[in-house]
Amino acid sequence: MLEQKTIDIIKSTVPVLEQHGESITKVFYELMFKNHPELLNIFNHANQKQGRQQKALASTVYAAAKYIDQLDMIFPVVTQIAHKHRSLGIKPEHYPIVGEHLLLAIKEVLQEAATEDIIDAWAKAYGVIADAFINVEKDMYENAENRQGGWKDFRSFKVEKIVQESDVIKSFYFKPTDGREITDYIPGQYISLKLSNIPGETYSHIRQYSLSTSPNKEYYRISVKREDPINNKPAGVVSTYLHTQVKEGDIIEISAPAGEFVLEENSEKSTLLLSGGVGITPMLSMLNQLADTKQQTIFVHAAINGNLHAFSDEVKQIESNNEYITSYVCYEKPTALDKEAKKYNKEGFITGDWLKSIVSDKEAIVYMCGPVVFMQAMYEALIEAGFKKENIRYEFFGPAMELKEPELI
């Protein structure tokens, strides 16, 4: 337990963290990677370059300071991050390294404002917060290892099959090399791939990908979009490697499934699945699971056009076999062939008015995933259409973010 004096000092730093939080976390990562380059393999450097990782950490540190006397308030955030940590292989010995460099970053950014009392208070607070993460992650590691078919850390899998799903998305099917069974998962969860032999890279890369089919199979399937250069941003190192280098028969290290963006047990309310682009992957896993129920489900997917639309046939097949499932497609810029084949229901963008016209139950539980811009637009459209905020669930690919509340006129 922290002394009241320590709590008061931490709370006094909240306004400073609100103003300088991202500067602190930027310096933190720079210092830590300089002194511990062996940790480079844990982080997605595209997210580092875009500032998403720094912003996510700054938000977490800010919340920890604000609720230092009510840490149960940030337990959902701790759980979400702990899932990612477990799938990345974060261990208790990493936490002192993080704590040391966080304090160094606070000193460097705040300079004389970082008094001895403030640094001492943050050292104590970090110890409490780190212990909370370590304890939650310990339970997660044990659960992953002790479940039927489970394992700890990473396990070798063979690429059993590769399927081209659209012009930019490929599916990869994995089976364990030891021939043993694999652990089950909840639709919406992800696995981590550890890739150690990417040409030109001096360290391994770990990436997390949503499982894109239903559980209870002898394989895992992920579906990966090739991230090509856009607006001077470099191509995705891992997605390019998977699309151009990985072949059937290759061996890849994979973590046990993780994640708390999952399909909830719910028999009373209907379900709305809403996806954009490659955000279809966790939604497809959920849809496959819902196909075995009698739950009213509406599946809405947005893509630029039919050439970039993955799993169109699979969704239609599921819909045709279940009277409780209805699917809709929105193409931003349909091709002439799309128009001729009538492959979509709406042209342009998904709007609140259109959602109101196709979903009658505004009490539905909503799950959505896609690019950040898409998610923000959908969140605003859902609120505009009358859906309840407390019924909206969403998942970001990469560091967690908060969607902005729509402006009320």
SVG drawing of the C-alpha trace seen along z (x, -y; Angstrom):
<svg xmlns="http://www.w3.org/2000/svg" viewBox="-36 -23 59 59">
<polyline fill="none" stroke="black" stroke-width="0.4" points="0.0,0.0 1.2,-3.5 1.4,-6.2 -1.0,-9.1 2.0,-11.4 3.1,-9.4 -0.5,-9.3 -0.8,-13.1 2.5,-13.7 1.5,-11.3 -1.8,-13.0 -0.1,-16.4 1.8,-15.3 -1.5,-14.6 -1.6,-18.0 2.1,-17.7 1.6,-14.3 -1.4,-15.5 0.9,-18.2 4.2,-16.3 3.1,-12.7 4.0,-11.9 7.3,-13.7 8.2,-11.5 7.2,-8.3 9.1,-9.3 12.3,-9.8 11.5,-6.6 11.5,-4.4 14.6,-6.1 16.6,-5.6 15.4,-2.0 16.2,-0.9 19.6,-2.5 20.5,-0.7 18.6,2.5 18.5,3.2 17.6,6.8 14.1,5.5 13.7,4.1 12.1,7.4 9.1,7.0 7.8,3.7 6.2,2.9 8.4,0.2 5.7,-1.1 3.6,-2.0 6.7,-3.6 7.3,-5.8 3.6,-6.8 3.7,-7.7 0.9,-5.3 2.9,-3.4 4.1,-6.5 0.6,-7.9 -0.8,-4.6 1.8,-4.5 1.3,-8.1 -2.4,-7.5 -1.7,-4.5 0.7,-6.4 -1.7,-9.3 -4.6,-7.0 -2.4,-5.3 -1.5,-8.7 -5.1,-9.9 -6.4,-6.7 -3.4,-5.8 -5.6,-5.5 -8.3,-3.6 -6.3,-1.2 -9.3,1.0 -10.6,-1.7 -7.8,-0.9 -8.1,2.9 -9.7,3.2 -6.8,1.4 -4.3,3.6 -6.1,6.7 -6.0,5.6 -2.3,4.8 -1.5,7.9 -3.0,10.1 -0.7,8.4 2.3,8.8 1.6,12.5 1.4,13.1 4.7,11.1 6.6,13.0 6.9,10.1 8.4,11.4 8.8,10.0 12.5,9.3 11.5,6.7 9.7,4.5 12.7,3.1 14.2,2.1 11.0,0.3 10.8,-1.4 14.4,-2.6 14.0,-4.2 10.6,-5.7 12.1,-7.6 15.1,-8.6 12.7,-10.0 10.7,-11.9 13.9,-13.5 15.1,-14.4 11.8,-16.0 10.8,-17.7 14.3,-18.6 14.4,-20.7 10.6,-20.2 11.3,-16.5 12.2,-16.9 13.6,-14.2 10.2,-13.8 8.5,-13.3 11.0,-10.7 10.8,-8.8 7.0,-8.8 6.9,-7.6 9.4,-4.9 7.1,-3.6 4.0,-4.0 5.6,-2.2 6.5,0.7 2.8,1.1 1.6,0.8 4.3,3.3 3.3,5.8 -0.3,5.5 0.8,6.4 3.1,9.1 0.4,10.8 -2.2,10.6 0.2,11.9 1.4,14.7 -2.2,16.0 -2.4,15.6 0.8,17.6 -0.4,20.4 -3.8,20.5 -2.3,20.6 0.1,23.4 -2.3,25.5 -5.3,25.4 -5.9,28.5 -3.6,28.3 -2.0,25.2 1.6,24.1 3.8,21.3 5.6,18.7 6.1,19.8 5.5,23.1 6.6,24.3 3.9,24.4 4.1,25.4 2.5,23.3 0.0,25.9 -1.7,23.8 -1.7,20.3 -4.8,18.8 -5.1,15.5 -8.3,14.0 -8.2,10.7 -5.7,8.5 -4.1,7.5 -5.0,10.2 -3.7,13.7 -4.7,16.4 -2.2,18.6 -3.1,21.9 -0.9,23.3 -0.6,26.7 1.8,27.6 4.9,29.4 4.7,31.8 1.4,33.1 -0.3,32.5 -3.6,30.8 -3.9,27.0 -5.7,25.0 -9.1,23.6 -9.9,19.8 -12.7,17.4 -13.7,15.7 -12.1,12.3 -8.7,13.4 -5.3,13.3 -2.0,15.1 1.5,13.7 3.9,14.7 7.7,14.6 9.7,14.2 13.5,14.4 14.8,14.8 13.5,11.8 16.2,10.8 17.9,7.6 16.6,7.5 19.1,7.8 16.5,8.8 13.3,10.8 9.8,9.3 6.7,10.2 3.3,9.4 -0.2,10.1 -2.9,11.2 -6.6,12.0 -7.7,15.6 -10.0,15.5 -12.1,18.6 -14.1,20.4 -12.3,22.3 -12.4,26.1 -10.3,26.9 -7.0,28.7 -5.4,25.5 -5.2,21.8 -5.9,19.3 -4.8,15.7 -5.5,13.4 -2.9,10.7 -3.1,7.5 0.1,6.6 0.8,3.1 2.3,1.3 4.0,-2.2 1.5,-5.0 2.2,-8.8 6.0,-8.1 5.4,-5.6 7.5,-2.4 6.0,0.9 5.1,3.2 8.2,5.3 6.3,8.4 3.3,8.2 5.6,7.9 7.7,10.9 4.6,13.0 3.2,12.2 6.4,12.5 8.7,14.9 6.8,17.3 5.9,20.6 3.8,23.7 5.9,26.0 7.8,23.1 8.1,23.2 7.0,20.2 6.9,19.7 3.4,18.9 2.0,17.9 -1.1,19.3 -4.3,17.3 -4.8,14.1 -7.0,11.0 -10.1,9.7 -12.0,8.4 -14.2,11.5 -17.6,12.6 -19.7,12.6 -22.3,15.2 -25.5,13.5 -28.8,15.1 -31.2,12.3 -29.8,9.4 -29.1,9.4 -25.6,8.9 -24.2,6.4 -20.7,7.1 -19.2,4.1 -15.9,4.3 -13.7,2.3 -10.9,3.8 -8.8,6.4 -10.8,5.6 -13.0,8.4 -10.7,11.0 -12.0,11.1 -15.5,10.4 -15.3,13.5 -14.3,15.7 -17.3,14.3 -19.6,14.9 -18.5,18.5 -19.3,19.1 -22.7,17.3 -23.5,19.5 -24.0,22.4 -26.6,20.5 -30.1,19.0 -29.0,15.5 -30.2,12.7 -27.0,11.3 -26.3,8.6 -22.9,8.5 -21.8,5.3 -18.5,5.0 -17.0,2.0 -14.3,2.3 -13.0,0.0 -14.2,2.5 -14.6,6.1 -11.0,6.6 -10.0,5.7 -13.0,7.5 -11.8,10.7 -14.1,13.6 -17.1,12.4 -18.0,16.0 -17.5,17.4 -19.8,14.8 -22.5,15.5 -22.2,19.2 -22.7,18.7 -25.6,16.4 -27.3,18.9 -27.1,21.7 -28.5,19.7 -31.8,17.9 -30.8,15.7 -27.9,14.1 -28.1,11.2 -25.1,9.6 -24.6,6.3 -21.7,4.9 -20.7,1.2 -18.1,0.4 -16.5,-3.0 -15.6,-2.9 -17.1,0.2 -15.6,1.3 -17.7,1.8 -17.6,5.6 -18.9,5.0 -21.8,3.0 -22.6,5.5 -22.5,8.4 -24.4,6.4 -21.9,7.4 -22.7,4.7 -25.7,3.1 -24.4,-0.5 -22.0,-2.7 -19.9,-5.3 -19.6,-5.2 -21.6,-3.7 -23.8,-6.3 -26.0,-6.5 -29.1,-6.8 -28.2,-3.6 -27.5,-1.7 -30.9,-2.7 -32.5,-1.4 -30.9,2.0 -30.7,2.7 -34.0,2.4 -32.7,3.4 -30.8,0.5 -30.2,2.6 -27.9,4.9 -24.4,5.7 -22.0,4.1 -18.6,5.5 -16.4,3.5 -12.9,3.5 -11.0,1.7 -8.7,-1.2 -8.7,-4.0 -10.5,-6.4 -13.1,-3.8 -13.7,-3.0 -14.1,-6.7 -16.6,-7.2 -18.5,-4.1 -18.6,-5.0 -20.1,-8.4 -22.6,-6.8 -23.7,-4.2 -24.3,-6.9 -26.2,-9.0 -28.3,-5.9 -29.3,-5.5 -27.1,-2.6 -26.1,-2.6 -22.4,-3.4 -22.3,-0.7 -23.2,1.9 -20.4,1.0 -17.2,3.1 -14.2,2.4 -10.6,3.6 -7.6,1.7 -4.9,3.3 -1.9,2.1 -1.7,0.0 -5.1,-0.7 -6.7,-4.1 -9.9,-5.8 -12.4,-6.8 -13.5,-10.4 -17.0,-11.1 -19.2,-12.6 -19.9,-16.3 -23.5,-16.9 -25.3,-19.7"/>
</svg>
